[in-house]
Amino acid sequence: MAHEKRGRQAVTEEQLLQIKQMAETMRYGSISLIFQDGILVQIDRSEKIRVTSS
């Protein structure tokens, strides 16, 4: 599944679970994954809130 680099997984099962939980609780937005040397080092979540005028 995940590519190994120097004995480390590119993405761990725990990180996959975090990403899944973020996706399931987000209504509008995006999730960005930041990699360094083939290893996931940061997960950014940007959520939008739609505002409707009354």
N, CA, C and O atoms as CSV, one atom per row, in Angstrom:
chain,resi,resn,atom,element,x,y,z
A,1,MET,N,N,0.830,-1.191,0.000
A,1,MET,CA,C,0.000,0.000,0.000
A,1,MET,C,C,0.872,1.251,0.000
A,1,MET,O,O,1.006,1.896,-1.040
A,2,ALA,N,N,1.458,1.608,1.117
A,2,ALA,CA,C,2.265,2.830,1.200
A,2,ALA,C,C,3.702,2.533,0.808
A,2,ALA,O,O,4.251,1.490,1.163
A,3,HIS,N,N,4.307,3.460,0.073
A,3,HIS,CA,C,5.711,3.328,-0.331
A,3,HIS,C,C,6.596,3.556,0.888
A,3,HIS,O,O,6.362,4.489,1.657
A,4,GLU,N,N,7.596,2.724,1.070
A,4,GLU,CA,C,8.509,2.851,2.206
A,4,GLU,C,C,9.736,3.660,1.811
A,4,GLU,O,O,10.308,3.434,0.744
A,5,LYS,N,N,10.142,4.587,2.645
A,5,LYS,CA,C,11.339,5.397,2.426
A,5,LYS,C,C,12.152,5.359,3.715
A,5,LYS,O,O,11.701,5.861,4.745
A,6,ARG,N,N,13.309,4.787,3.671
A,6,ARG,CA,C,14.189,4.658,4.842
A,6,ARG,C,C,13.465,4.035,6.031
A,6,ARG,O,O,13.614,4.491,7.164
A,7,GLY,N,N,12.676,2.985,5.764
A,7,GLY,CA,C,12.015,2.272,6.839
A,7,GLY,C,C,10.745,2.920,7.356
A,7,GLY,O,O,10.139,2.411,8.299
A,8,ARG,N,N,10.330,4.022,6.769
A,8,ARG,CA,C,9.103,4.704,7.217
A,8,ARG,C,C,8.056,4.639,6.130
A,8,ARG,O,O,8.375,4.692,4.942
A,9,GLN,N,N,6.814,4.526,6.536
A,9,GLN,CA,C,5.709,4.540,5.581
A,9,GLN,C,C,5.462,5.967,5.118
A,9,GLN,O,O,5.606,6.913,5.893
A,10,ALA,N,N,5.091,6.119,3.850
A,10,ALA,CA,C,4.752,7.440,3.325
A,10,ALA,C,C,3.543,8.005,4.070
A,10,ALA,O,O,3.518,9.184,4.422
A,11,VAL,N,N,2.531,7.146,4.309
A,11,VAL,CA,C,1.324,7.530,5.035
A,11,VAL,C,C,0.974,6.379,5.974
A,11,VAL,O,O,0.839,5.235,5.539
A,12,THR,N,N,0.829,6.686,7.265
A,12,THR,CA,C,0.516,5.650,8.249
A,12,THR,C,C,-0.994,5.416,8.334
A,12,THR,O,O,-1.786,6.230,7.860
A,13,GLU,N,N,-1.371,4.314,8.932
A,13,GLU,CA,C,-2.793,4.023,9.132
A,13,GLU,C,C,-3.447,5.096,9.997
A,13,GLU,O,O,-4.598,5.466,9.763
A,14,GLU,N,N,-2.720,5.595,10.994
A,14,GLU,CA,C,-3.244,6.655,11.870
A,14,GLU,C,C,-3.517,7.930,11.074
A,14,GLU,O,O,-4.540,8.585,11.271
A,15,GLN,N,N,-2.594,8.278,10.175
A,15,GLN,CA,C,-2.787,9.473,9.343
A,15,GLN,C,C,-3.969,9.291,8.402
A,15,GLN,O,O,-4.750,10.220,8.197
A,16,LEU,N,N,-4.104,8.099,7.828
A,16,LEU,CA,C,-5.255,7.826,6.966
A,16,LEU,C,C,-6.553,7.985,7.734
A,16,LEU,O,O,-7.528,8.516,7.201
A,17,LEU,N,N,-6.579,7.532,8.979
A,17,LEU,CA,C,-7.764,7.679,9.813
A,17,LEU,C,C,-8.071,9.151,10.077
A,17,LEU,O,O,-9.230,9.562,10.033
A,18,GLN,N,N,-7.020,9.956,10.354
A,18,GLN,CA,C,-7.217,11.400,10.568
A,18,GLN,C,C,-7.810,12.056,9.325
A,18,GLN,O,O,-8.736,12.861,9.429
A,19,ILE,N,N,-7.288,11.721,8.168
A,19,ILE,CA,C,-7.773,12.289,6.905
A,19,ILE,C,C,-9.227,11.885,6.687
A,19,ILE,O,O,-10.050,12.713,6.296
A,20,LYS,N,N,-9.547,10.618,6.939
A,20,LYS,CA,C,-10.919,10.116,6.778
A,20,LYS,C,C,-11.873,10.862,7.705
A,20,LYS,O,O,-12.958,11.262,7.281
A,21,GLN,N,N,-11.480,11.055,8.970
A,21,GLN,CA,C,-12.326,11.770,9.922
A,21,GLN,C,C,-12.535,13.219,9.498
A,21,GLN,O,O,-13.641,13.747,9.623
A,22,MET,N,N,-11.489,13.865,9.000
A,22,MET,CA,C,-11.618,15.239,8.510
A,22,MET,C,C,-12.620,15.300,7.361
A,22,MET,O,O,-13.492,16.169,7.332
A,23,ALA,N,N,-12.488,14.379,6.425
A,23,ALA,CA,C,-13.364,14.364,5.249
A,23,ALA,C,C,-14.818,14.120,5.637
A,23,ALA,O,O,-15.726,14.713,5.055
A,24,GLU,N,N,-15.041,13.247,6.620
A,24,GLU,CA,C,-16.403,12.914,7.018
A,24,GLU,C,C,-17.097,14.042,7.774
A,24,GLU,O,O,-18.327,14.106,7.785
A,25,THR,N,N,-16.332,14.933,8.406
A,25,THR,CA,C,-16.934,16.011,9.194
A,25,THR,C,C,-16.949,17.343,8.449
A,25,THR,O,O,-17.459,18.334,8.972
A,26,MET,N,N,-16.404,17.382,7.250
A,26,MET,CA,C,-16.326,18.625,6.479
A,26,MET,C,C,-17.499,18.720,5.512
A,26,MET,O,O,-17.821,17.762,4.808
A,27,ARG,N,N,-18.128,19.882,5.488
A,27,ARG,CA,C,-19.239,20.084,4.553
A,27,ARG,C,C,-18.749,20.685,3.235
A,27,ARG,O,O,-19.053,20.164,2.162
A,28,TYR,N,N,-17.991,21.779,3.314
A,28,TYR,CA,C,-17.391,22.422,2.142
A,28,TYR,C,C,-15.942,22.725,2.485
A,28,TYR,O,O,-15.675,23.241,3.570
A,29,GLY,N,N,-15.014,22.430,1.618
A,29,GLY,CA,C,-13.624,22.765,1.886
A,29,GLY,C,C,-12.659,21.840,1.185
A,29,GLY,O,O,-13.011,21.146,0.231
A,30,SER,N,N,-11.425,21.843,1.682
A,30,SER,CA,C,-10.389,21.019,1.066
A,30,SER,C,C,-9.418,20.525,2.131
A,30,SER,O,O,-9.286,21.108,3.207
A,31,ILE,N,N,-8.746,19.433,1.792
A,31,ILE,CA,C,-7.697,18.874,2.630
A,31,ILE,C,C,-6.448,18.772,1.754
A,31,ILE,O,O,-6.491,18.186,0.673
A,32,SER,N,N,-5.339,19.343,2.223
A,32,SER,CA,C,-4.078,19.299,1.480
A,32,SER,C,C,-3.087,18.444,2.256
A,32,SER,O,O,-2.976,18.553,3.477
A,33,LEU,N,N,-2.366,17.592,1.529
A,33,LEU,CA,C,-1.347,16.755,2.136
A,33,LEU,C,C,0.022,17.266,1.698
A,33,LEU,O,O,0.265,17.441,0.504
A,34,ILE,N,N,0.918,17.506,2.658
A,34,ILE,CA,C,2.242,18.029,2.385
A,34,ILE,C,C,3.261,16.921,2.657
A,34,ILE,O,O,3.306,16.352,3.748
A,35,PHE,N,N,4.083,16.627,1.633
A,35,PHE,CA,C,5.086,15.571,1.743
A,35,PHE,C,C,6.483,16.159,1.676
A,35,PHE,O,O,6.725,17.149,0.986
A,36,GLN,N,N,7.399,15.534,2.403
A,36,GLN,CA,C,8.816,15.883,2.348
A,36,GLN,C,C,9.588,14.575,2.235
A,36,GLN,O,O,9.444,13.694,3.082
A,37,ASP,N,N,10.395,14.444,1.209
A,37,ASP,CA,C,11.161,13.220,0.961
A,37,ASP,C,C,10.264,11.986,0.917
A,37,ASP,O,O,10.653,10.914,1.380
A,38,GLY,N,N,9.067,12.137,0.362
A,38,GLY,CA,C,8.157,11.008,0.209
A,38,GLY,C,C,7.395,10.631,1.462
A,38,GLY,O,O,6.703,9.613,1.472
A,39,ILE,N,N,7.501,11.429,2.531
A,39,ILE,CA,C,6.836,11.152,3.798
A,39,ILE,C,C,5.840,12.279,4.084
A,39,ILE,O,O,6.174,13.456,3.947
A,40,LEU,N,N,4.618,11.914,4.481
A,40,LEU,CA,C,3.608,12.902,4.859
A,40,LEU,C,C,4.062,13.620,6.121
A,40,LEU,O,O,4.296,12.982,7.147
A,41,VAL,N,N,4.190,14.945,6.054
A,41,VAL,CA,C,4.660,15.724,7.206
A,41,VAL,C,C,3.617,16.714,7.717
A,41,VAL,O,O,3.746,17.231,8.827
A,42,GLN,N,N,2.577,16.985,6.911
A,42,GLN,CA,C,1.587,17.971,7.338
A,42,GLN,C,C,0.270,17.721,6.634
A,42,GLN,O,O,0.236,17.331,5.467
A,43,ILE,N,N,-0.824,17.951,7.365
A,43,ILE,CA,C,-2.171,17.870,6.804
A,43,ILE,C,C,-2.830,19.217,7.060
A,43,ILE,O,O,-2.960,19.633,8.211
A,44,ASP,N,N,-3.247,19.904,6.000
A,44,ASP,CA,C,-3.936,21.195,6.118
A,44,ASP,C,C,-5.399,21.006,5.782
A,44,ASP,O,O,-5.748,20.360,4.794
A,45,ARG,N,N,-6.248,21.578,6.617
A,45,ARG,CA,C,-7.694,21.533,6.377
A,45,ARG,C,C,-8.186,22.964,6.238
A,45,ARG,O,O,-7.929,23.808,7.097
A,46,SER,N,N,-8.892,23.225,5.153
A,46,SER,CA,C,-9.468,24.539,4.920
A,46,SER,C,C,-10.962,24.344,4.722
A,46,SER,O,O,-11.391,23.700,3.764
A,47,GLU,N,N,-11.751,24.902,5.631
A,47,GLU,CA,C,-13.195,24.707,5.555
A,47,GLU,C,C,-13.882,26.022,5.234
A,47,GLU,O,O,-13.531,27.072,5.772
A,48,LYS,N,N,-14.858,25.949,4.357
A,48,LYS,CA,C,-15.628,27.115,3.941
A,48,LYS,C,C,-16.983,27.102,4.650
A,48,LYS,O,O,-17.575,26.047,4.878
A,49,ILE,N,N,-17.447,28.280,4.986
A,49,ILE,CA,C,-18.781,28.413,5.557
A,49,ILE,C,C,-19.597,29.272,4.617
A,49,ILE,O,O,-19.272,30.434,4.373
A,50,ARG,N,N,-20.652,28.691,4.098
A,50,ARG,CA,C,-21.527,29.411,3.171
A,50,ARG,C,C,-22.462,30.325,3.962
A,50,ARG,O,O,-23.182,29.880,4.857
A,51,VAL,N,N,-22.435,31.613,3.613
A,51,VAL,CA,C,-23.253,32.606,4.288
A,51,VAL,C,C,-24.396,32.990,3.343
A,51,VAL,O,O,-24.176,33.342,2.184
A,52,THR,N,N,-25.608,32.913,3.868
A,52,THR,CA,C,-26.765,33.320,3.058
A,52,THR,C,C,-27.337,34.609,3.625
A,52,THR,O,O,-27.392,34.783,4.843
A,53,SER,N,N,-27.766,35.515,2.748
A,53,SER,CA,C,-28.352,36.768,3.206
A,53,SER,C,C,-29.814,36.526,3.571
A,53,SER,O,O,-30.490,35.688,2.974
A,54,SER,N,N,-30.284,37.275,4.562
A,54,SER,CA,C,-31.669,37.107,5.044
A,54,SER,C,C,-32.621,37.982,4.271
A,54,SER,O,O,-33.823,37.972,4.537
